[in-house]
Amino acid sequence: DCYTCHQTLYTATKNPNHIATGFPTTCDSCHKPTDPSWLVAVFNHSTSTTYPLVGLHATQACAACHKNNVYKGTPRDCYTCHQALYTATKNPNHMGAGFPTTCDSCHKPTDPNWLVAVFSHTWFPLSSGNHNQPCSTCHTTPANYALFLCTQCHTQSQITPHHSGVKGFVWNSVNCYACHPNGRAG
């Protein structure tokens, strides 16, 4: 094995610091034995760690994430590195909407533009009726996605006649949702 003969070199290497990073002592897992300078190395994130590099992460230099040659303990969550982007995003306003900071729950890490997102709208099925609309159709207050309007599309003149005889009927969005949490009549 490499390490038995080259332990001193492994230990002395500081760019990156092999000991601090926890790099394997199987040197040929990163270095090619045919490289006469031994300086060309490739670390395979997909097989060597629990954080495979995909999308834009795969194109970055190691130092972009591993600041000051710190490898062990580098955060693996999106938010730690991308908090400023999350905070600055206004369409839709991620902070105002209370979106989770687990970015990959909506975004795909393989999306090079990070613009394709799928939000799981679990508390109200968008598949009911004609509800598959842009977020801003119902959520008209960008700073607070907990607020929503049903009455923008479902007008009072359209809805009230269908509720004659319904005890306690009030035409407003909160009451609409209280009686129709699945977005269906009845």
C-alpha positions as CSV (number, residue, x, y, z in Angstrom):
1,D,0.0,0.0,0.0
2,C,1.1,3.6,-0.6
3,Y,0.8,4.8,3.0
4,T,3.3,2.4,4.5
5,C,6.1,3.9,2.5
6,H,4.7,7.5,2.0
7,Q,3.3,8.2,5.5
8,T,5.7,11.1,6.0
9,L,4.6,12.7,2.7
10,Y,0.9,12.2,3.5
11,T,1.4,13.7,7.0
12,A,3.4,16.7,5.7
13,T,0.9,17.6,2.9
14,K,-0.9,20.8,3.8
15,N,-2.5,21.9,0.6
16,P,-4.9,20.4,1.3
17,N,-4.1,19.1,4.8
18,H,-4.6,15.4,4.4
19,I,-4.8,14.6,8.1
20,A,-7.2,17.4,9.0
21,T,-9.4,16.6,6.0
22,G,-9.6,12.9,6.9
23,F,-8.5,11.9,3.4
24,P,-8.1,8.2,3.0
25,T,-4.6,6.7,3.3
26,T,-5.2,4.8,0.1
27,C,-3.4,7.4,-1.9
28,D,-4.3,5.9,-5.2
29,S,-8.0,6.6,-4.6
30,C,-7.2,10.2,-5.5
31,H,-3.7,10.2,-7.1
32,K,-2.7,8.3,-10.2
33,P,0.3,6.2,-9.8
34,T,1.3,7.2,-13.4
35,D,1.6,10.9,-12.4
36,P,5.3,11.5,-12.0
37,S,4.8,14.7,-10.0
38,W,2.0,13.2,-7.8
39,L,0.3,16.6,-7.9
40,V,-2.7,15.8,-10.0
41,A,-5.4,14.4,-7.8
42,V,-9.1,13.9,-8.2
43,F,-11.3,13.4,-5.2
44,N,-14.5,11.6,-6.1
45,H,-17.2,13.2,-4.0
46,S,-19.8,10.7,-5.2
47,T,-18.1,7.6,-3.8
48,S,-16.0,9.1,-1.0
49,T,-18.5,11.2,1.0
50,T,-22.2,11.6,1.8
51,Y,-22.3,14.8,-0.3
52,P,-22.2,14.0,-4.0
53,L,-21.4,17.0,-6.2
54,V,-24.1,17.6,-8.8
55,G,-25.1,20.6,-10.9
56,L,-23.1,23.8,-10.2
57,H,-21.5,22.3,-7.2
58,A,-19.6,19.9,-9.5
59,T,-18.0,22.8,-11.4
60,Q,-16.7,24.6,-8.3
61,A,-13.1,24.6,-7.0
62,C,-12.7,22.8,-3.7
63,A,-11.9,26.0,-2.0
64,A,-15.3,27.5,-2.9
65,C,-16.8,25.3,-0.2
66,H,-13.8,24.3,1.8
67,K,-12.7,27.7,3.1
68,N,-9.1,27.9,4.4
69,N,-8.5,24.2,3.6
70,V,-11.1,23.1,6.2
71,Y,-12.6,19.9,4.9
72,K,-13.9,18.1,8.0
73,G,-17.0,19.6,9.3
74,T,-17.9,21.6,6.2
75,P,-21.7,22.1,6.3
76,R,-23.8,19.9,4.1
77,D,-27.0,21.8,4.2
78,C,-27.9,24.4,1.5
79,Y,-28.9,27.2,3.8
80,T,-25.5,27.6,5.5
81,C,-23.8,28.5,2.3
82,H,-26.7,30.1,0.4
83,Q,-28.5,32.1,3.2
84,A,-28.0,35.4,1.4
85,L,-29.6,34.0,-1.8
86,Y,-32.5,32.6,0.1
87,T,-33.0,35.9,2.0
88,A,-32.8,38.0,-1.2
89,T,-35.2,35.9,-3.3
90,K,-38.4,37.9,-3.8
91,N,-40.3,35.9,-6.5
92,P,-41.6,34.3,-4.4
93,N,-40.4,35.9,-1.2
94,H,-38.9,32.9,0.6
95,M,-38.6,34.5,4.0
96,G,-42.1,36.0,3.9
97,A,-43.6,32.8,2.7
98,G,-41.9,30.9,5.5
99,F,-40.5,28.5,3.0
100,P,-38.2,25.8,4.5
101,T,-34.5,26.4,4.5
102,T,-34.0,22.9,3.2
103,C,-33.7,24.2,-0.3
104,D,-33.5,20.8,-2.0
105,S,-37.1,20.1,-0.7
106,C,-38.3,22.3,-3.6
107,H,-35.3,22.8,-5.9
108,K,-33.3,20.1,-7.7
109,P,-29.5,20.3,-7.1
110,T,-29.0,19.2,-10.7
111,D,-30.8,22.4,-12.0
112,P,-28.0,24.6,-13.2
113,N,-30.1,27.8,-12.9
114,W,-31.8,26.8,-9.7
115,L,-35.0,28.3,-11.1
116,V,-37.1,25.1,-11.4
117,A,-38.8,24.5,-8.1
118,V,-41.7,22.3,-7.1
119,F,-43.5,23.2,-3.9
120,S,-45.6,20.4,-2.3
121,H,-48.8,22.2,-1.6
122,T,-50.0,19.5,0.8
123,W,-52.7,21.4,2.7
124,F,-54.8,22.4,-0.3
125,P,-54.7,20.2,-3.4
126,L,-53.9,22.3,-6.5
127,S,-55.3,19.5,-8.6
128,S,-58.9,20.4,-7.6
129,G,-60.8,22.6,-10.0
130,N,-58.8,25.3,-11.7
131,H,-56.4,25.8,-8.8
132,N,-53.2,25.0,-10.6
133,Q,-52.2,28.7,-10.9
134,P,-49.1,30.8,-10.2
135,C,-48.7,31.3,-6.4
136,S,-49.5,35.0,-6.7
137,T,-53.0,34.3,-7.9
138,C,-54.1,33.2,-4.4
139,H,-51.2,34.5,-2.3
140,T,-51.5,38.2,-3.0
141,T,-49.4,39.3,-0.1
142,P,-45.8,38.4,-1.1
143,A,-44.5,39.0,2.4
144,N,-46.9,36.4,3.9
145,Y,-47.9,33.3,2.1
146,A,-50.0,32.2,5.1
147,L,-52.5,34.7,3.7
148,F,-54.6,33.6,0.7
149,L,-57.6,34.8,-1.2
150,C,-60.4,32.5,-2.6
151,T,-62.7,35.5,-3.2
152,Q,-60.5,36.9,-5.9
153,C,-61.7,34.2,-8.4
154,H,-64.8,32.9,-6.6
155,T,-66.9,36.1,-6.5
156,Q,-69.7,36.7,-4.1
157,S,-72.3,36.9,-6.8
158,Q,-71.1,33.5,-8.1
159,I,-70.8,31.7,-4.8
160,T,-73.7,33.0,-2.6
161,P,-76.5,31.4,-4.6
162,H,-74.9,28.0,-4.1
163,H,-75.0,28.4,-0.3
164,S,-78.6,29.3,0.3
165,G,-79.7,27.4,3.4
166,V,-76.1,26.8,4.5
167,K,-76.1,27.7,8.2
168,G,-73.4,30.3,9.1
169,F,-72.4,30.9,5.5
170,V,-70.0,33.9,5.2
171,W,-68.3,34.8,1.9
172,N,-64.7,35.1,2.8
173,S,-61.5,33.2,2.1
174,V,-61.0,31.8,5.7
175,N,-64.6,30.4,5.7
176,C,-64.2,29.1,2.2
177,Y,-61.2,27.1,3.2
178,A,-62.8,25.9,6.5
179,C,-65.7,24.3,4.6
180,H,-63.8,23.3,1.4
181,P,-60.2,22.2,2.6
182,N,-60.0,19.9,-0.4
183,G,-61.1,22.6,-2.9
184,R,-64.2,20.7,-3.8
185,A,-67.9,21.5,-3.5
186,G,-70.1,19.7,-0.9
